[in-house]
Amino acid sequence: MRPLEGLSEGLITASLCHPLDKMPAELVDVMLRLIDRRDAHSIEQRIVPFDILTPESLWT
């Protein structure tokens, strides 16, 4: 079942929608950067925006 169907039927109360075009690009960018800096032990953190869908947001 798709999130929009579940929201419109009242089966789920919210859905997080992540942009599929941005997430892989960010992951590859981080992996390539870490390959270049093999000696550095650091944690990479990226914030990728996402949408929160609720039944009320389907009508706007």
C-alpha distance matrix in Angstrom:
0.0 3.8 6.6 8.5 6.6 6.7 10.1 11.4 10.7 12.3 10.0 10.6 13.9 13.8 12.2 14.5 14.4 17.0 18.8 18.3 21.7 23.7 22.6 23.8 26.9 27.7 27.3 29.6 32.1 32.3 32.8 35.5 37.2 37.3 38.7 41.5 42.3 42.3 45.1 43.4 41.3 39.1 35.6 33.7 31.3 29.4 27.5 24.7 23.5 20.0 18.4 17.3 15.1 15.6 15.2 18.8 18.4 16.2 19.5 21.8
3.8 0.0 3.8 5.6 5.4 6.4 8.7 10.2 10.8 12.3 10.8 10.4 12.9 12.0 9.9 11.9 11.2 14.0 15.6 15.4 18.7 20.7 19.9 21.4 24.3 25.1 25.1 27.4 29.6 30.1 30.8 33.4 35.0 35.4 36.9 39.5 40.4 40.7 43.5 41.7 39.8 37.3 33.8 31.6 29.1 26.8 24.8 21.7 20.3 16.8 15.1 14.4 12.1 13.2 13.2 16.5 15.5 13.4 16.8 18.7
6.6 3.8 0.0 3.8 5.4 5.1 6.0 8.5 9.9 10.4 9.2 7.7 9.6 8.2 6.3 8.9 8.9 12.2 14.4 15.1 18.4 19.8 19.1 21.2 23.9 24.2 24.5 27.2 29.0 29.2 30.4 33.0 34.2 34.7 36.5 39.0 39.5 40.0 42.6 40.5 38.5 35.8 32.2 30.0 27.2 24.9 22.6 19.7 17.9 14.2 12.2 10.9 8.5 9.5 10.0 13.4 12.3 10.9 14.6 16.2
8.5 5.6 3.8 0.0 3.8 5.4 5.1 6.1 8.5 9.8 10.0 9.2 10.4 9.4 8.3 10.9 10.5 14.0 15.5 16.6 19.5 21.1 21.0 23.2 25.5 26.1 26.8 29.3 30.9 31.4 32.8 35.2 36.4 37.1 39.0 41.2 42.0 42.7 45.3 43.1 41.3 38.5 34.8 32.4 29.5 26.9 24.3 21.3 19.0 15.3 12.6 11.5 8.3 8.8 8.3 11.3 10.2 7.9 11.3 13.3
6.6 5.4 5.4 3.8 0.0 3.8 5.4 5.2 6.1 8.5 8.4 9.0 11.2 11.4 10.9 13.9 13.8 17.2 18.8 19.5 22.5 24.3 24.0 25.9 28.5 29.1 29.5 32.0 33.8 34.3 35.4 37.9 39.3 39.9 41.6 44.0 44.8 45.2 47.9 45.9 43.9 41.2 37.6 35.4 32.5 30.2 27.6 24.7 22.6 18.9 16.3 14.8 11.6 11.3 9.8 13.1 13.0 10.3 13.2 15.9
6.7 6.4 5.1 5.4 3.8 0.0 3.8 5.6 5.2 6.0 4.9 5.4 8.2 9.0 9.1 12.7 13.6 17.0 19.4 20.2 23.5 24.8 24.0 26.2 28.9 29.1 29.3 32.1 33.9 34.0 35.1 37.9 39.0 39.3 41.2 43.7 44.1 44.5 46.9 44.8 42.6 39.9 36.2 34.3 31.4 29.4 26.9 24.3 22.3 18.5 16.0 13.9 10.9 10.0 8.9 12.7 13.1 11.4 14.4 17.0
10.1 8.7 6.0 5.1 5.4 3.8 0.0 3.8 5.5 5.1 6.1 5.3 6.2 6.9 7.9 11.6 12.7 16.5 18.8 20.3 23.4 24.4 23.9 26.5 28.9 28.8 29.4 32.3 33.8 33.8 35.4 38.0 38.9 39.4 41.5 43.8 44.1 44.7 47.0 44.7 42.5 39.6 35.9 33.9 30.7 28.5 25.6 23.1 20.7 17.0 14.0 11.5 8.2 6.6 5.2 8.9 9.6 8.2 11.2 13.7
11.4 10.2 8.5 6.1 5.2 5.6 3.8 0.0 3.8 5.5 7.8 8.5 9.3 10.5 11.5 14.9 15.5 19.3 21.1 22.5 25.4 26.7 26.6 29.1 31.3 31.6 32.3 35.1 36.5 36.9 38.4 40.9 41.9 42.5 44.6 46.8 47.3 47.9 50.4 48.0 46.0 43.1 39.4 37.2 34.0 31.7 28.7 26.0 23.4 19.7 16.5 14.3 10.7 8.9 6.0 9.1 10.1 7.7 9.8 13.0
10.7 10.8 9.9 8.5 6.1 5.2 5.5 3.8 0.0 3.8 5.6 8.0 9.8 11.9 13.2 16.9 17.9 21.5 23.7 24.8 27.9 29.2 28.8 31.1 33.6 33.8 34.2 37.0 38.7 38.8 40.1 42.8 43.9 44.2 46.2 48.7 49.1 49.5 51.9 49.7 47.4 44.7 40.9 39.0 35.9 33.8 31.0 28.5 26.1 22.4 19.4 16.9 13.5 11.4 8.7 12.0 13.6 11.4 13.3 16.7
12.3 12.3 10.4 9.8 8.5 6.0 5.1 5.5 3.8 0.0 3.8 5.6 6.8 9.7 11.9 15.7 17.4 21.1 23.7 25.1 28.3 29.2 28.5 31.1 33.6 33.4 33.8 36.8 38.3 38.1 39.5 42.4 43.2 43.4 45.6 48.0 48.1 48.5 50.7 48.3 45.9 43.1 39.4 37.6 34.5 32.6 29.7 27.5 25.1 21.4 18.5 15.5 12.5 9.8 7.5 10.8 12.9 11.8 13.8 16.8
10.0 10.8 9.2 10.0 8.4 4.9 6.1 7.8 5.6 3.8 0.0 3.8 6.9 9.5 11.1 14.8 16.7 20.2 23.0 24.0 27.4 28.4 27.2 29.5 32.4 32.1 32.1 35.1 36.9 36.5 37.7 40.7 41.6 41.6 43.7 46.3 46.4 46.5 48.7 46.5 44.0 41.3 37.6 36.1 33.1 31.5 28.9 26.8 24.8 21.1 18.6 15.8 13.2 11.2 10.0 13.6 15.1 14.1 16.7 19.5
10.6 10.4 7.7 9.2 9.0 5.4 5.3 8.5 8.0 5.6 3.8 0.0 3.8 5.9 7.6 11.3 13.7 17.1 20.1 21.4 24.9 25.4 24.2 26.8 29.5 29.0 29.0 32.2 33.8 33.3 34.6 37.7 38.4 38.4 40.6 43.1 43.1 43.3 45.4 43.1 40.6 37.9 34.1 32.6 29.5 27.9 25.3 23.3 21.4 17.7 15.4 12.3 10.2 8.5 8.6 12.1 13.2 12.9 15.9 18.1
13.9 12.9 9.6 10.4 11.2 8.2 6.2 9.3 9.8 6.8 6.9 3.8 0.0 3.8 7.2 10.6 13.4 16.8 19.9 21.8 25.1 25.2 24.2 27.1 29.5 28.7 29.1 32.5 33.6 33.0 34.7 37.7 38.1 38.2 40.7 43.0 42.7 43.2 45.1 42.5 40.1 37.1 33.4 31.8 28.5 26.8 23.9 22.2 19.9 16.4 13.8 10.3 8.5 6.0 6.8 9.7 11.0 11.7 14.4 16.2
13.8 12.0 8.2 9.4 11.4 9.0 6.9 10.5 11.9 9.7 9.5 5.9 3.8 0.0 3.8 6.9 9.8 13.1 16.3 18.4 21.6 21.5 20.6 23.6 25.9 25.0 25.6 28.9 29.9 29.5 31.3 34.2 34.5 34.7 37.3 39.4 39.3 39.9 41.9 39.3 36.9 33.9 30.2 28.4 25.1 23.2 20.3 18.5 16.1 12.6 10.1 6.7 5.5 4.6 7.3 9.7 9.7 10.9 14.0 15.0
12.2 9.9 6.3 8.3 10.9 9.1 7.9 11.5 13.2 11.9 11.1 7.6 7.2 3.8 0.0 3.8 6.3 9.7 12.9 14.7 18.0 18.1 17.1 20.1 22.4 21.8 22.3 25.5 26.7 26.4 28.1 30.9 31.5 31.8 34.2 36.4 36.5 37.1 39.3 36.8 34.6 31.7 28.0 26.0 22.8 20.8 18.0 15.8 13.8 10.1 8.1 5.7 5.1 6.6 9.4 11.8 10.7 11.3 14.9 15.6
14.5 11.9 8.9 10.9 13.9 12.7 11.6 14.9 16.9 15.7 14.8 11.3 10.6 6.9 3.8 0.0 3.8 6.4 9.9 12.1 15.2 14.8 13.7 16.9 19.0 18.1 18.8 22.1 23.1 22.7 24.6 27.4 27.8 28.2 30.7 32.8 32.8 33.6 35.8 33.3 31.2 28.2 24.5 22.3 19.1 17.0 14.3 12.0 10.2 6.7 5.8 4.8 6.4 9.2 12.4 14.2 12.3 13.4 16.9 16.8
14.4 11.2 8.9 10.5 13.8 13.6 12.7 15.5 17.9 17.4 16.7 13.7 13.4 9.8 6.3 3.8 0.0 3.8 6.6 8.8 11.8 11.9 11.4 14.4 16.5 16.2 17.1 20.1 21.2 21.4 23.2 25.7 26.4 27.2 29.4 31.4 31.9 32.8 35.3 32.9 31.2 28.3 24.7 22.1 19.1 16.5 13.9 10.9 9.1 5.6 5.1 6.4 7.4 10.9 13.7 15.4 12.7 13.2 16.7 16.3
17.0 14.0 12.2 14.0 17.2 17.0 16.5 19.3 21.5 21.1 20.2 17.1 16.8 13.1 9.7 6.4 3.8 0.0 3.8 6.1 8.9 8.4 7.7 10.9 12.8 12.4 13.4 16.4 17.4 17.7 19.6 21.9 22.7 23.5 25.7 27.7 28.2 29.3 31.8 29.5 28.0 25.1 21.6 18.8 16.1 13.2 11.1 7.8 7.1 4.7 6.7 9.0 10.9 14.5 17.4 18.8 16.0 16.6 20.0 19.1
18.8 15.6 14.4 15.5 18.8 19.4 18.8 21.1 23.7 23.7 23.0 20.1 19.9 16.3 12.9 9.9 6.6 3.8 0.0 3.8 5.5 5.6 6.4 9.3 10.5 11.0 12.7 14.9 15.8 16.9 18.8 20.6 21.6 23.0 24.9 26.6 27.6 28.9 31.6 29.5 28.5 25.6 22.4 19.2 16.8 13.5 11.7 8.0 7.5 6.5 8.4 11.6 13.1 16.9 19.6 20.7 17.4 17.7 20.8 19.6
18.3 15.4 15.1 16.6 19.5 20.2 20.3 22.5 24.8 25.1 24.0 21.4 21.8 18.4 14.7 12.1 8.8 6.1 3.8 0.0 3.8 5.6 5.6 7.0 9.1 10.5 11.4 13.1 14.8 16.2 17.4 19.1 20.7 22.0 23.4 25.4 26.7 27.8 30.8 29.1 28.1 25.7 22.6 19.5 17.6 14.7 13.7 10.2 10.8 10.0 11.9 14.7 15.8 19.5 21.9 23.4 20.3 20.1 23.3 22.5
21.7 18.7 18.4 19.5 22.5 23.5 23.4 25.4 27.9 28.3 27.4 24.9 25.1 21.6 18.0 15.2 11.8 8.9 5.5 3.8 0.0 3.8 6.0 6.6 7.0 9.3 11.0 11.9 13.1 15.2 16.6 17.6 19.2 21.1 22.4 23.9 25.6 27.0 30.1 28.4 28.0 25.5 22.8 19.4 17.9 14.7 14.1 10.6 11.5 11.7 13.8 17.1 18.4 22.1 24.5 25.7 22.3 22.2 25.0 23.8
23.7 20.7 19.8 21.1 24.3 24.8 24.4 26.7 29.2 29.2 28.4 25.4 25.2 21.5 18.1 14.8 11.9 8.4 5.6 5.6 3.8 0.0 3.8 5.8 5.3 6.2 8.7 10.2 10.6 12.4 14.4 15.6 16.6 18.5 20.2 21.5 22.9 24.5 27.4 25.4 25.0 22.3 19.6 16.1 14.4 11.0 10.5 7.3 9.0 10.2 13.1 16.5 18.5 22.2 25.1 25.9 22.6 23.1 25.9 24.4
22.6 19.9 19.1 21.0 24.0 24.0 23.9 26.6 28.8 28.5 27.2 24.2 24.2 20.6 17.1 13.7 11.4 7.7 6.4 5.6 6.0 3.8 0.0 3.8 5.5 5.2 6.2 8.8 9.9 10.7 12.4 14.4 15.5 16.7 18.5 20.4 21.4 22.6 25.4 23.5 22.7 20.1 17.2 13.9 12.3 9.6 9.6 6.9 9.4 10.2 13.4 16.3 18.5 22.1 25.1 26.3 23.3 23.9 27.1 25.8
23.8 21.4 21.2 23.2 25.9 26.2 26.5 29.1 31.1 31.1 29.5 26.8 27.1 23.6 20.1 16.9 14.4 10.9 9.3 7.0 6.6 5.8 3.8 0.0 3.8 5.4 5.0 6.2 8.5 9.9 10.5 12.2 14.2 15.4 16.5 18.6 20.1 21.0 24.2 22.9 22.3 20.3 17.8 14.7 14.0 11.8 12.8 10.5 13.2 13.9 17.0 19.8 21.7 25.3 28.1 29.6 26.5 26.8 30.0 28.9
26.9 24.3 23.9 25.5 28.5 28.9 28.9 31.3 33.6 33.6 32.4 29.5 29.5 25.9 22.4 19.0 16.5 12.8 10.5 9.1 7.0 5.3 5.5 3.8 0.0 3.8 5.5 5.3 6.1 8.7 10.0 10.7 12.3 14.4 15.5 16.9 18.7 20.2 23.3 21.9 21.9 19.8 17.6 14.2 13.8 11.2 12.5 10.5 13.3 14.9 18.1 21.3 23.4 27.1 30.0 31.1 27.8 28.2 31.2 29.7
27.7 25.1 24.2 26.1 29.1 29.1 28.8 31.6 33.8 33.4 32.1 29.0 28.7 25.0 21.8 18.1 16.2 12.4 11.0 10.5 9.3 6.2 5.2 5.4 3.8 0.0 3.8 5.6 5.1 6.2 8.7 10.0 10.6 12.4 14.4 15.7 16.8 18.4 21.2 19.3 19.0 16.5 14.2 10.6 10.0 7.5 9.2 8.2 11.6 13.7 17.3 20.2 22.9 26.5 29.6 30.6 27.4 28.4 31.3 29.7
27.3 25.1 24.5 26.8 29.5 29.3 29.4 32.3 34.2 33.8 32.1 29.0 29.1 25.6 22.3 18.8 17.1 13.4 12.7 11.4 11.0 8.7 6.2 5.0 5.5 3.8 0.0 3.8 5.4 5.2 6.2 8.6 9.9 10.7 12.4 14.5 15.5 16.4 19.4 17.9 17.3 15.3 13.0 10.0 10.1 8.8 11.1 10.4 13.9 15.5 19.1 21.6 24.2 27.6 30.8 32.1 29.2 30.0 33.2 31.9
29.6 27.4 27.2 29.3 32.0 32.1 32.3 35.1 37.0 36.8 35.1 32.2 32.5 28.9 25.5 22.1 20.1 16.4 14.9 13.1 11.9 10.2 8.8 6.2 5.3 5.6 3.8 0.0 3.8 5.5 5.1 6.1 8.5 9.9 10.5 12.5 14.4 15.4 18.8 17.8 17.9 16.4 14.9 12.0 12.9 11.8 14.3 13.5 16.9 18.6 22.1 24.8 27.2 30.8 33.8 35.1 32.0 32.6 35.7 34.3
32.1 29.6 29.0 30.9 33.8 33.9 33.8 36.5 38.7 38.3 36.9 33.8 33.6 29.9 26.7 23.1 21.2 17.4 15.8 14.8 13.1 10.6 9.9 8.5 6.1 5.1 5.4 3.8 0.0 3.8 5.5 5.3 6.2 8.7 10.1 11.0 12.6 14.5 17.6 16.2 16.7 14.9 13.7 10.5 11.5 10.3 13.0 12.9 16.3 18.7 22.3 25.3 27.9 31.5 34.7 35.6 32.5 33.3 36.3 34.5
32.3 30.1 29.2 31.4 34.3 34.0 33.8 36.9 38.8 38.1 36.5 33.3 33.0 29.5 26.4 22.7 21.4 17.7 16.9 16.2 15.2 12.4 10.7 9.9 8.7 6.2 5.2 5.5 3.8 0.0 3.8 5.5 5.1 6.2 8.7 10.1 10.7 12.2 15.0 13.3 13.3 11.3 9.9 7.0 8.7 8.6 12.0 12.7 16.4 18.8 22.5 25.1 28.0 31.4 34.8 35.8 32.9 34.0 37.1 35.4
32.8 30.8 30.4 32.8 35.4 35.1 35.4 38.4 40.1 39.5 37.7 34.6 34.7 31.3 28.1 24.6 23.2 19.6 18.8 17.4 16.6 14.4 12.4 10.5 10.0 8.7 6.2 5.1 5.5 3.8 0.0 3.8 5.4 5.2 6.2 8.8 10.0 10.5 13.9 13.0 13.1 12.2 11.3 9.3 11.6 11.9 15.3 15.7 19.4 21.4 25.0 27.5 30.2 33.5 36.8 38.1 35.2 36.1 39.3 37.9
35.5 33.4 33.0 35.2 37.9 37.9 38.0 40.9 42.8 42.4 40.7 37.7 37.7 34.2 30.9 27.4 25.7 21.9 20.6 19.1 17.6 15.6 14.4 12.2 10.7 10.0 8.6 6.1 5.3 5.5 3.8 0.0 3.8 5.4 5.1 6.5 8.9 10.2 13.7 13.3 14.4 13.8 13.7 11.6 14.0 14.0 17.3 17.7 21.3 23.5 27.2 29.9 32.6 36.1 39.3 40.4 37.4 38.2 41.2 39.7
37.2 35.0 34.2 36.4 39.3 39.0 38.9 41.9 43.9 43.2 41.6 38.4 38.1 34.5 31.5 27.8 26.4 22.7 21.6 20.7 19.2 16.6 15.5 14.2 12.3 10.6 9.9 8.5 6.2 5.1 5.4 3.8 0.0 3.8 5.5 5.3 6.5 9.0 11.7 10.6 12.0 11.1 11.4 9.4 12.2 12.7 16.2 17.3 20.9 23.6 27.3 30.0 32.9 36.4 39.7 40.6 37.6 38.8 41.7 39.9
37.3 35.4 34.7 37.1 39.9 39.3 39.4 42.5 44.2 43.4 41.6 38.4 38.2 34.7 31.8 28.2 27.2 23.5 23.0 22.0 21.1 18.5 16.7 15.4 14.4 12.4 10.7 9.9 8.7 6.2 5.2 5.4 3.8 0.0 3.8 5.3 5.0 6.0 9.0 8.1 9.0 8.7 9.4 8.5 11.9 13.4 17.1 18.5 22.3 24.6 28.4 30.7 33.7 37.0 40.4 41.5 38.8 40.0 43.1 41.5
38.7 36.9 36.5 39.0 41.6 41.2 41.5 44.6 46.2 45.6 43.7 40.6 40.7 37.3 34.2 30.7 29.4 25.7 24.9 23.4 22.4 20.2 18.5 16.5 15.5 14.4 12.4 10.5 10.1 8.7 6.2 5.1 5.5 3.8 0.0 3.8 5.5 5.5 9.2 9.8 11.3 11.9 13.0 12.3 15.6 16.7 20.4 21.3 25.1 27.3 31.0 33.5 36.3 39.6 42.9 44.2 41.3 42.3 45.4 43.9
41.5 39.5 39.0 41.2 44.0 43.7 43.8 46.8 48.7 48.0 46.3 43.1 43.0 39.4 36.4 32.8 31.4 27.7 26.6 25.4 23.9 21.5 20.4 18.6 16.9 15.7 14.5 12.5 11.0 10.1 8.8 6.5 5.3 5.3 3.8 0.0 3.8 5.9 8.7 9.3 11.9 12.5 14.1 13.3 16.6 17.7 21.3 22.5 26.2 28.8 32.5 35.1 38.1 41.5 44.8 45.8 42.8 44.0 46.9 45.2
42.3 40.4 39.5 42.0 44.8 44.1 44.1 47.3 49.1 48.1 46.4 43.1 42.7 39.3 36.5 32.8 31.9 28.2 27.6 26.7 25.6 22.9 21.4 20.1 18.7 16.8 15.5 14.4 12.6 10.7 10.0 8.9 6.5 5.0 5.5 3.8 0.0 3.8 5.5 5.5 8.4 9.4 11.7 11.7 15.3 17.1 20.9 22.6 26.3 29.0 32.7 35.1 38.3 41.5 45.0 45.9 43.1 44.5 47.5 45.7
42.3 40.7 40.0 42.7 45.2 44.5 44.7 47.9 49.5 48.5 46.5 43.3 43.2 39.9 37.1 33.6 32.8 29.3 28.9 27.8 27.0 24.5 22.6 21.0 20.2 18.4 16.4 15.4 14.5 12.2 10.5 10.2 9.0 6.0 5.5 5.9 3.8 0.0 3.8 5.6 7.6 9.7 12.1 12.9 16.7 18.8 22.6 24.3 28.0 30.4 34.1 36.3 39.3 42.5 45.9 47.1 44.5 45.8 48.9 47.4
45.1 43.5 42.6 45.3 47.9 46.9 47.0 50.4 51.9 50.7 48.7 45.4 45.1 41.9 39.3 35.8 35.3 31.8 31.6 30.8 30.1 27.4 25.4 24.2 23.3 21.2 19.4 18.8 17.6 15.0 13.9 13.7 11.7 9.0 9.2 8.7 5.5 3.8 0.0 3.8 6.4 9.4 12.6 14.2 17.9 20.5 24.2 26.4 30.0 32.5 36.3 38.2 41.5 44.5 48.0 49.1 46.6 48.1 51.2 49.5
43.4 41.7 40.5 43.1 45.9 44.8 44.7 48.0 49.7 48.3 46.5 43.1 42.5 39.3 36.8 33.3 32.9 29.5 29.5 29.1 28.4 25.4 23.5 22.9 21.9 19.3 17.9 17.8 16.2 13.3 13.0 13.3 10.6 8.1 9.8 9.3 5.5 5.6 3.8 0.0 3.8 6.0 9.4 11.1 14.8 17.6 21.2 23.6 27.2 29.8 33.6 35.5 38.8 41.8 45.4 46.3 43.8 45.5 48.5 46.8
41.3 39.8 38.5 41.3 43.9 42.6 42.5 46.0 47.4 45.9 44.0 40.6 40.1 36.9 34.6 31.2 31.2 28.0 28.5 28.1 28.0 25.0 22.7 22.3 21.9 19.0 17.3 17.9 16.7 13.3 13.1 14.4 12.0 9.0 11.3 11.9 8.4 7.6 6.4 3.8 0.0 3.7 7.0 9.8 13.2 16.4 19.9 22.5 26.0 28.3 32.0 33.6 36.9 39.7 43.3 44.4 42.1 43.8 46.9 45.4
39.1 37.3 35.8 38.5 41.2 39.9 39.6 43.1 44.7 43.1 41.3 37.9 37.1 33.9 31.7 28.2 28.3 25.1 25.6 25.7 25.5 22.3 20.1 20.3 19.8 16.5 15.3 16.4 14.9 11.3 12.2 13.8 11.1 8.7 11.9 12.5 9.4 9.7 9.4 6.0 3.7 0.0 3.8 6.5 9.7 13.0 16.4 19.2 22.6 25.1 28.7 30.3 33.7 36.5 40.2 41.0 38.7 40.6 43.6 42.0
35.6 33.8 32.2 34.8 37.6 36.2 35.9 39.4 40.9 39.4 37.6 34.1 33.4 30.2 28.0 24.5 24.7 21.6 22.4 22.6 22.8 19.6 17.2 17.8 17.6 14.2 13.0 14.9 13.7 9.9 11.3 13.7 11.4 9.4 13.0 14.1 11.7 12.1 12.6 9.4 7.0 3.8 0.0 3.8 6.4 10.0 13.2 16.0 19.3 21.6 25.2 26.6 30.1 32.8 36.5 37.4 35.1 37.0 40.1 38.5
33.7 31.6 30.0 32.4 35.4 34.3 33.9 37.2 39.0 37.6 36.1 32.6 31.8 28.4 26.0 22.3 22.1 18.8 19.2 19.5 19.4 16.1 13.9 14.7 14.2 10.6 10.0 12.0 10.5 7.0 9.3 11.6 9.4 8.5 12.3 13.3 11.7 12.9 14.2 11.1 9.8 6.5 3.8 0.0 3.8 6.7 10.2 12.8 16.3 18.8 22.5 24.3 27.7 30.7 34.3 35.1 32.6 34.4 37.4 35.7
31.3 29.1 27.2 29.5 32.5 31.4 30.7 34.0 35.9 34.5 33.1 29.5 28.5 25.1 22.8 19.1 19.1 16.1 16.8 17.6 17.9 14.4 12.3 14.0 13.8 10.0 10.1 12.9 11.5 8.7 11.6 14.0 12.2 11.9 15.6 16.6 15.3 16.7 17.9 14.8 13.2 9.7 6.4 3.8 0.0 3.8 6.8 9.7 13.0 15.4 19.1 20.8 24.3 27.2 30.9 31.6 29.1 31.1 34.0 32.3
29.4 26.8 24.9 26.9 30.2 29.4 28.5 31.7 33.8 32.6 31.5 27.9 26.8 23.2 20.8 17.0 16.5 13.2 13.5 14.7 14.7 11.0 9.6 11.8 11.2 7.5 8.8 11.8 10.3 8.6 11.9 14.0 12.7 13.4 16.7 17.7 17.1 18.8 20.5 17.6 16.4 13.0 10.0 6.7 3.8 0.0 3.8 6.3 9.7 12.5 16.2 18.4 21.8 24.9 28.5 29.1 26.4 28.2 31.0 29.2
27.5 24.8 22.6 24.3 27.6 26.9 25.6 28.7 31.0 29.7 28.9 25.3 23.9 20.3 18.0 14.3 13.9 11.1 11.7 13.7 14.1 10.5 9.6 12.8 12.5 9.2 11.1 14.3 13.0 12.0 15.3 17.3 16.2 17.1 20.4 21.3 20.9 22.6 24.2 21.2 19.9 16.4 13.2 10.2 6.8 3.8 0.0 3.8 6.3 9.3 12.8 15.0 18.5 21.6 25.3 25.6 22.9 24.9 27.6 25.7
24.7 21.7 19.7 21.3 24.7 24.3 23.1 26.0 28.5 27.5 26.8 23.3 22.2 18.5 15.8 12.0 10.9 7.8 8.0 10.2 10.6 7.3 6.9 10.5 10.5 8.2 10.4 13.5 12.9 12.7 15.7 17.7 17.3 18.5 21.3 22.5 22.6 24.3 26.4 23.6 22.5 19.2 16.0 12.8 9.7 6.3 3.8 0.0 3.8 6.5 10.3 13.0 16.2 19.6 23.0 23.5 20.6 22.2 25.0 23.2
23.5 20.3 17.9 19.0 22.6 22.3 20.7 23.4 26.1 25.1 24.8 21.4 19.9 16.1 13.8 10.2 9.1 7.1 7.5 10.8 11.5 9.0 9.4 13.2 13.3 11.6 13.9 16.9 16.3 16.4 19.4 21.3 20.9 22.3 25.1 26.2 26.3 28.0 30.0 27.2 26.0 22.6 19.3 16.3 13.0 9.7 6.3 3.8 0.0 3.8 7.1 10.0 13.2 16.6 20.0 20.1 17.1 18.9 21.5 19.6
20.0 16.8 14.2 15.3 18.9 18.5 17.0 19.7 22.4 21.4 21.1 17.7 16.4 12.6 10.1 6.7 5.6 4.7 6.5 10.0 11.7 10.2 10.2 13.9 14.9 13.7 15.5 18.6 18.7 18.8 21.4 23.5 23.6 24.6 27.3 28.8 29.0 30.4 32.5 29.8 28.3 25.1 21.6 18.8 15.4 12.5 9.3 6.5 3.8 0.0 3.8 6.7 9.7 13.2 16.5 17.1 14.1 15.8 18.7 17.2
18.4 15.1 12.2 12.6 16.3 16.0 14.0 16.5 19.4 18.5 18.6 15.4 13.8 10.1 8.1 5.8 5.1 6.7 8.4 11.9 13.8 13.1 13.4 17.0 18.1 17.3 19.1 22.1 22.3 22.5 25.0 27.2 27.3 28.4 31.0 32.5 32.7 34.1 36.3 33.6 32.0 28.7 25.2 22.5 19.1 16.2 12.8 10.3 7.1 3.8 0.0 3.8 6.2 9.8 13.0 13.4 10.4 12.1 14.9 13.6
17.3 14.4 10.9 11.5 14.8 13.9 11.5 14.3 16.9 15.5 15.8 12.3 10.3 6.7 5.7 4.8 6.4 9.0 11.6 14.7 17.1 16.5 16.3 19.8 21.3 20.2 21.6 24.8 25.3 25.1 27.5 29.9 30.0 30.7 33.5 35.1 35.1 36.3 38.2 35.5 33.6 30.3 26.6 24.3 20.8 18.4 15.0 13.0 10.0 6.7 3.8 0.0 3.8 6.6 10.2 10.9 8.7 10.8 13.8 13.1
15.1 12.1 8.5 8.3 11.6 10.9 8.2 10.7 13.5 12.5 13.2 10.2 8.5 5.5 5.1 6.4 7.4 10.9 13.1 15.8 18.4 18.5 18.5 21.7 23.4 22.9 24.2 27.2 27.9 28.0 30.2 32.6 32.9 33.7 36.3 38.1 38.3 39.3 41.5 38.8 36.9 33.7 30.1 27.7 24.3 21.8 18.5 16.2 13.2 9.7 6.2 3.8 0.0 3.8 6.9 8.0 5.9 7.4 10.7 10.7
15.6 13.2 9.5 8.8 11.3 10.0 6.6 8.9 11.4 9.8 11.2 8.5 6.0 4.6 6.6 9.2 10.9 14.5 16.9 19.5 22.1 22.2 22.1 25.3 27.1 26.5 27.6 30.8 31.5 31.4 33.5 36.1 36.4 37.0 39.6 41.5 41.5 42.5 44.5 41.8 39.7 36.5 32.8 30.7 27.2 24.9 21.6 19.6 16.6 13.2 9.8 6.6 3.8 0.0 3.8 5.3 5.2 6.9 9.6 10.6
15.2 13.2 10.0 8.3 9.8 8.9 5.2 6.0 8.7 7.5 10.0 8.6 6.8 7.3 9.4 12.4 13.7 17.4 19.6 21.9 24.5 25.1 25.1 28.1 30.0 29.6 30.8 33.8 34.7 34.8 36.8 39.3 39.7 40.4 42.9 44.8 45.0 45.9 48.0 45.4 43.3 40.2 36.5 34.3 30.9 28.5 25.3 23.0 20.0 16.5 13.0 10.2 6.9 3.8 0.0 3.8 5.5 5.5 7.7 9.9
18.8 16.5 13.4 11.3 13.1 12.7 8.9 9.1 12.0 10.8 13.6 12.1 9.7 9.7 11.8 14.2 15.4 18.8 20.7 23.4 25.7 25.9 26.3 29.6 31.1 30.6 32.1 35.1 35.6 35.8 38.1 40.4 40.6 41.5 44.2 45.8 45.9 47.1 49.1 46.3 44.4 41.0 37.4 35.1 31.6 29.1 25.6 23.5 20.1 17.1 13.4 10.9 8.0 5.3 3.8 0.0 3.8 5.5 6.0 7.4
18.4 15.5 12.3 10.2 13.0 13.1 9.6 10.1 13.6 12.9 15.1 13.2 11.0 9.7 10.7 12.3 12.7 16.0 17.4 20.3 22.3 22.6 23.3 26.5 27.8 27.4 29.2 32.0 32.5 32.9 35.2 37.4 37.6 38.8 41.3 42.8 43.1 44.5 46.6 43.8 42.1 38.7 35.1 32.6 29.1 26.4 22.9 20.6 17.1 14.1 10.4 8.7 5.9 5.2 5.5 3.8 0.0 3.8 5.4 5.4
16.2 13.4 10.9 7.9 10.3 11.4 8.2 7.7 11.4 11.8 14.1 12.9 11.7 10.9 11.3 13.4 13.2 16.6 17.7 20.1 22.2 23.1 23.9 26.8 28.2 28.4 30.0 32.6 33.3 34.0 36.1 38.2 38.8 40.0 42.3 44.0 44.5 45.8 48.1 45.5 43.8 40.6 37.0 34.4 31.1 28.2 24.9 22.2 18.9 15.8 12.1 10.8 7.4 6.9 5.5 5.5 3.8 0.0 3.8 5.7
19.5 16.8 14.6 11.3 13.2 14.4 11.2 9.8 13.3 13.8 16.7 15.9 14.4 14.0 14.9 16.9 16.7 20.0 20.8 23.3 25.0 25.9 27.1 30.0 31.2 31.3 33.2 35.7 36.3 37.1 39.3 41.2 41.7 43.1 45.4 46.9 47.5 48.9 51.2 48.5 46.9 43.6 40.1 37.4 34.0 31.0 27.6 25.0 21.5 18.7 14.9 13.8 10.7 9.6 7.7 6.0 5.4 3.8 0.0 3.8
21.8 18.7 16.2 13.3 15.9 17.0 13.7 13.0 16.7 16.8 19.5 18.1 16.2 15.0 15.6 16.8 16.3 19.1 19.6 22.5 23.8 24.4 25.8 28.9 29.7 29.7 31.9 34.3 34.5 35.4 37.9 39.7 39.9 41.5 43.9 45.2 45.7 47.4 49.5 46.8 45.4 42.0 38.5 35.7 32.3 29.2 25.7 23.2 19.6 17.2 13.6 13.1 10.7 10.6 9.9 7.4 5.4 5.7 3.8 0.0
